[in-house]
């Protein structure tokens, strides 16, 4: 459960800071490297998705274990 939540929070941080960076680059002169921020955004979204899957799997296993008992 810890791994899923850690992945989700790390992904959320990546998404937040990459979106913030993209907004800053768009409203300034645009001289920054946008590709790196887009890959960071995608990395954050993937981490959030994997974290959500891990959390959901752990929850389902816990529910199935309680149903058997």
PyMOL commands that set and color helices and strands:
alter all, ss='L'
color gray80, all
select helices_A, chain A and resi 2-27+34-68
alter helices_A, ss='H'
color red, helices_A
deselect
rebuild
show_as cartoon
